[in-house]
Amino acid sequence: MDALPDYPRVLTLANQKGGVGKTTTAINLGTALAAIGEKVLVVDLDPQGNASTGLGIDRKDRPVSTYDVLIGDETLASSVVDTAVPRLSVAPSTLDLLGFELEISAERDRAFRLRKAIADHTRTSEESQRFSYVLVDCPPSLNLLTINAMASAHSILVPLQCEFFALEGLSQLLKTVEQVRGSLNPDLSIHGIVLTMFDKRNNLSTQVVSDVREIMGSKVYQTIIPRNVRVSEAPSYGKPALLYDLKCAGSQAYLRLASEIIQREKTYRGVAA
């Protein structure tokens, strides 16, 4: 497989543990990046389609989904839907994704379907239609959909909940990243770990932050996402938290995270830190 092109920058949000804030981070990080001028595509690879719903895309308004793209029936461009956020689009998912692994398990290129779709879109689209960032929201499992996401990515962004068992499964995810790097995507790296659902009233949250920073060092972002009612409410209104309540603590944290990611990207690419 050809080397990954530099653009768009593809960040896959992965953690096989559910309920850690993957989809919430995909929605709000995408919104925050768009708010500071980036053109962003969220690719929803979770059959539950929560990222699509959280960005205001009703299930009846998904005639072309990431399933159609991955099985080769449609292009990525044909699946892309604009959201209420300027410069933010989504490639929505449907429950059809549940059958993806079974349908293409015998195909030789089964792990590279998303990578090819992104490359084809970048190569054939006009410059105004190209994205600077692609955020891939994965299901809470290490299946073929997650492998496709990792094979297409420059880096992995790992949301990690500030609660008991937070580190459970992280070692397995890191092993999977190593395996993908060795067999499918030698360019893959861990972009960073974002600590989510932090509750300053809870001593355990503070201990988890300390433990993760001790183990993972500089891979942990400085920004911590607090547990925040407004962020939890926003998806039920089909809005990112930044549209629902820009001034809430969660929204402000995602804006800081977006800025930190941009700075880390500059450092990776040898631009001014």
Backbone torsions as a table, in degrees:
resi	resn	phi	psi	omega
1	MET	NA	140.0	179.6
2	ASP	-63.1	155.9	176.7
3	ALA	-64.3	152.9	178.3
4	LEU	-67.4	134.4	172.4
5	PRO	-69.5	159.2	-178.4
6	ASP	-65.7	-33.0	-177.1
7	TYR	-128.7	147.5	-5.3
8	PRO	-70.1	159.7	174.9
9	ARG	-77.9	120.6	-175.9
10	VAL	-104.3	116.1	177.9
11	LEU	-114.3	122.4	178.7
12	THR	-99.1	127.5	177.5
13	LEU	-93.5	112.7	-172.1
14	ALA	-137.2	140.3	169.8
15	ASN	-172.1	119.8	-175.2
16	GLN	-70.5	-10.8	175.7
17	LYS	-82.3	130.4	179.7
18	GLY	-80.1	161.8	174.0
19	GLY	72.6	25.8	-177.7
20	VAL	-103.0	-3.6	178.3
21	GLY	99.5	21.7	179.3
22	LYS	-60.9	-55.7	-176.3
23	THR	-67.2	-41.9	177.0
24	THR	-58.0	-40.5	179.1
25	THR	-69.2	-41.4	178.3
26	ALA	-59.0	-46.8	-178.6
27	ILE	-63.2	-50.7	-171.4
28	ASN	-82.6	-31.1	173.1
29	LEU	-67.6	-41.8	176.5
30	GLY	-59.0	-43.2	178.6
31	THR	-64.4	-43.1	-179.2
32	ALA	-65.4	-42.0	177.6
33	LEU	-62.9	-41.5	177.9
34	ALA	-64.4	-36.7	-178.4
35	ALA	-65.6	-27.1	179.5
36	ILE	-99.6	16.1	168.5
37	GLY	107.6	-2.7	178.9
38	GLU	-82.9	151.6	174.4
39	LYS	-99.1	116.7	-165.8
40	VAL	-122.4	139.9	171.8
41	LEU	-119.7	125.4	170.6
42	VAL	-95.6	121.9	177.2
43	VAL	-100.7	115.0	-177.5
44	ASP	-89.9	108.1	178.7
45	LEU	-107.7	12.2	177.6
46	ASP	-96.4	122.3	-179.4
47	PRO	-55.4	-25.3	178.8
48	GLN	-67.8	-24.3	174.6
49	GLY	68.6	27.2	-176.1
50	ASN	-69.0	-32.1	177.6
51	ALA	-65.1	-39.6	178.2
52	SER	-64.2	-46.5	179.2
53	THR	-63.9	-42.4	-179.2
54	GLY	-66.3	-18.8	175.8
55	LEU	-98.3	12.4	172.2
56	GLY	86.0	15.3	-179.0
57	ILE	-96.8	107.5	180.0
58	ASP	-64.8	150.0	-177.8
59	ARG	-59.7	-30.7	-180.0
60	LYS	-74.9	-12.3	-178.5
61	ASP	-102.7	32.3	179.1
62	ARG	-126.0	61.0	-177.2
63	PRO	-63.8	-30.1	175.7
64	VAL	-121.8	127.0	-175.9
65	SER	-121.4	175.8	178.1
66	THR	-63.6	-24.3	174.6
67	TYR	-60.6	-47.9	-179.8
68	ASP	-61.2	-35.5	179.2
69	VAL	-68.6	-46.1	-174.7
70	LEU	-69.0	-32.1	178.8
71	ILE	-84.8	-4.0	173.7
72	GLY	91.4	8.8	-179.7
73	ASP	-81.2	-25.3	-176.6
74	GLU	-137.4	159.3	174.7
75	THR	-84.8	162.0	176.2
76	LEU	-61.3	-40.2	-178.6
77	ALA	-58.0	-36.6	-177.1
78	SER	-72.3	-17.1	-179.8
79	SER	-92.3	-17.6	-171.3
80	VAL	-69.4	130.8	179.0
81	VAL	-122.7	133.5	175.8
82	ASP	-72.4	149.6	176.3
83	THR	-108.1	-178.4	178.2
84	ALA	-72.9	-9.6	179.9
85	VAL	-93.8	121.7	176.5
86	PRO	-56.2	137.7	177.8
87	ARG	72.4	7.7	177.5
88	LEU	-119.7	123.5	178.5
89	SER	-124.6	166.9	178.6
90	VAL	-138.4	140.9	167.7
91	ALA	-99.5	102.2	-168.4
92	PRO	-76.7	161.8	177.1
93	SER	-113.7	165.2	173.0
94	THR	-137.6	173.0	179.3
95	LEU	-64.9	-13.4	176.4
96	ASP	-56.5	-27.2	-179.7
97	LEU	-58.8	-22.6	179.4
98	LEU	-59.3	-28.2	-178.6
99	GLY	-93.1	-1.4	-173.6
100	PHE	-59.3	-49.6	-174.8
101	GLU	-62.1	-43.1	-179.3
102	LEU	-65.0	-38.2	-175.3
103	GLU	-70.4	-36.2	-173.5
104	ILE	-117.3	16.4	-175.7
105	SER	-60.7	-24.7	-178.6
106	ALA	-92.4	-5.1	-177.5
107	GLU	-79.2	138.9	-175.8
108	ARG	-67.8	-30.0	-178.0
109	ASP	-97.5	22.0	-171.9
110	ARG	-58.9	-28.7	-177.3
111	ALA	-87.1	-8.4	-172.1
112	PHE	-114.6	13.8	-175.8
113	ARG	-63.0	-45.3	-178.9
114	LEU	-69.8	-40.8	179.5
115	ARG	-57.7	-44.4	179.2
116	LYS	-65.6	-40.5	-178.8
117	ALA	-63.5	-41.4	179.0
118	ILE	-67.7	-42.6	179.7
119	ALA	-63.4	-42.9	179.4
120	ASP	-63.2	-41.0	-179.9
121	HIS	-64.1	-43.4	-178.8
122	THR	-65.8	-37.9	-177.1
123	ARG	-73.8	-35.9	-171.5
124	THR	-100.0	-14.9	-176.5
125	SER	-84.0	151.9	171.6
126	GLU	-66.4	155.2	-175.3
127	GLU	-55.8	-36.9	-178.0
128	SER	-66.8	-19.2	-178.6
129	GLN	-98.2	-1.1	-178.5
130	ARG	-85.6	155.3	-177.4
131	PHE	-106.4	149.0	174.3
132	SER	-90.8	-29.0	176.1
133	TYR	-133.1	137.6	170.6
134	VAL	-119.0	121.7	177.6
135	LEU	-107.7	121.5	-176.9
136	VAL	-104.5	117.9	178.8
137	ASP	-92.5	120.3	-174.4
138	CYS	-98.8	159.0	171.2
139	PRO	-71.0	161.5	179.9
140	PRO	-80.3	58.0	178.5
141	SER	-163.5	159.5	178.4
142	LEU	-99.0	73.9	-179.3
143	ASN	-111.2	-168.2	-176.4
144	LEU	-65.9	-28.6	175.6
145	LEU	-64.8	-43.9	178.5
146	THR	-66.8	-38.4	177.7
147	ILE	-63.1	-41.2	175.3
148	ASN	-58.9	-43.1	-179.6
149	ALA	-63.4	-42.7	-179.8
150	MET	-69.8	-36.9	-179.9
151	ALA	-68.1	-21.9	-177.8
152	SER	-94.3	-7.7	-166.7
153	ALA	-97.9	150.6	166.5
154	HIS	-78.2	-38.3	-175.2
155	SER	-148.4	159.5	175.7
156	ILE	-106.9	132.6	172.6
157	LEU	-109.3	123.2	-173.5
158	VAL	-109.5	107.6	171.4
159	PRO	-74.9	133.3	-177.3
160	LEU	-132.8	122.4	-175.2
161	GLN	-75.8	137.6	179.8
162	CYS	-82.8	61.2	-179.6
163	GLU	-142.3	172.8	179.8
164	PHE	-55.5	143.4	-176.5
165	PHE	70.1	15.7	-179.1
166	ALA	-56.6	-39.5	-176.9
167	LEU	-84.9	-7.4	178.4
168	GLU	-66.3	125.4	-179.8
169	GLY	92.8	-19.1	179.6
170	LEU	-63.2	-40.6	-179.9
171	SER	-62.7	-37.5	177.9
172	GLN	-67.1	-39.3	177.4
173	LEU	-62.6	-43.3	179.7
174	LEU	-64.1	-36.2	175.9
175	LYS	-65.1	-40.3	178.9
176	THR	-63.6	-41.9	177.3
177	VAL	-59.1	-42.3	178.4
178	GLU	-62.9	-40.8	179.6
179	GLN	-65.6	-41.9	178.5
180	VAL	-65.4	-41.2	178.2
181	ARG	-61.2	-39.6	-177.4
182	GLY	-74.9	-28.9	-172.8
183	SER	-115.6	-26.5	-171.8
184	LEU	-124.6	-34.3	-171.0
185	ASN	-148.2	85.6	-177.5
186	PRO	-63.8	-16.2	-179.5
187	ASP	-84.5	-6.1	-172.6
188	LEU	-69.1	137.9	177.4
189	SER	-141.0	167.1	171.1
190	ILE	-88.6	112.8	179.2
191	HIS	-69.3	-45.7	178.7
192	GLY	175.3	167.3	177.0
193	ILE	-112.7	125.1	179.5
194	VAL	-107.2	122.0	-179.7
195	LEU	-81.1	125.1	-174.0
196	THR	-119.3	163.6	174.7
197	MET	57.5	39.6	179.4
198	PHE	-76.9	130.5	178.1
199	ASP	-119.8	108.1	-175.1
200	LYS	-66.3	-16.4	178.2
201	ARG	-81.0	-10.6	-174.0
202	ASN	-105.8	117.4	-179.9
203	ASN	-60.3	-31.6	-179.4
204	LEU	-63.3	-39.5	178.5
205	SER	-58.4	-45.1	179.8
206	THR	-63.8	-38.7	179.4
207	GLN	-67.2	-39.6	178.7
208	VAL	-62.4	-43.8	178.0
209	VAL	-57.5	-46.0	-179.8
210	SER	-62.4	-44.6	-178.3
211	ASP	-65.1	-44.4	-178.2
212	VAL	-65.7	-42.2	179.0
213	ARG	-64.7	-36.4	179.1
214	GLU	-66.2	-38.9	-176.7
215	ILE	-80.8	-43.0	-171.4
216	MET	-102.8	-9.6	173.8
217	GLY	57.3	-129.9	-173.6
218	SER	-71.0	-8.8	176.9
219	LYS	-70.1	-16.2	179.8
220	VAL	-87.4	126.2	177.4
221	TYR	-62.8	149.5	175.6
222	GLN	-68.3	-35.2	180.0
223	THR	-68.8	133.0	175.6
224	ILE	-118.0	133.1	-178.9
225	ILE	-90.2	117.0	-177.7
226	PRO	-77.2	155.8	169.0
227	ARG	-67.8	127.5	-169.5
228	ASN	-147.3	124.6	-176.6
229	VAL	-61.7	-39.8	-176.8
230	ARG	-65.0	-37.0	176.6
231	VAL	-65.8	-39.1	179.1
232	SER	-68.1	-33.9	-178.3
233	GLU	-74.4	-33.6	-169.8
234	ALA	-53.1	-44.9	-177.3
235	PRO	-59.5	-30.3	-179.3
236	SER	-67.9	-16.0	175.8
237	TYR	-101.2	5.7	-179.4
238	GLY	65.4	32.3	-177.6
239	LYS	-131.5	146.1	167.0
240	PRO	-65.4	155.4	179.6
241	ALA	-59.0	-33.0	-177.8
242	LEU	-67.3	-24.0	173.2
243	LEU	-87.9	-34.2	-177.2
244	TYR	-72.0	-43.4	178.9
245	ASP	-158.0	89.6	-175.5
246	LEU	-59.6	-32.9	-172.1
247	LYS	-87.2	-6.8	-178.7
248	CYS	-68.1	159.8	-174.7
249	ALA	-60.6	-37.0	-179.7
250	GLY	-66.0	-44.6	178.9
251	SER	-61.3	-44.2	-179.7
252	GLN	-65.0	-35.0	177.9
253	ALA	-66.0	-40.3	179.1
254	TYR	-68.1	-32.6	174.1
255	LEU	-64.3	-40.7	177.3
256	ARG	-66.2	-39.2	178.9
257	LEU	-63.1	-42.2	178.5
258	ALA	-60.0	-43.7	178.2
259	SER	-63.8	-39.2	179.8
260	GLU	-66.4	-38.5	178.4
261	ILE	-65.4	-42.5	177.3
262	ILE	-59.6	-44.3	179.1
263	GLN	-64.6	-39.5	179.0
264	ARG	-66.6	-37.7	176.7
265	GLU	-61.1	-43.2	178.5
266	LYS	-60.8	-41.0	179.6
267	THR	-64.5	-44.2	179.6
268	TYR	-59.6	-37.2	-174.1
269	ARG	-93.0	7.8	175.6
270	GLY	78.1	15.7	175.3
271	VAL	-86.4	175.7	179.7
272	ALA	-56.8	136.4	-177.9
273	ALA	-72.3	NA	NA
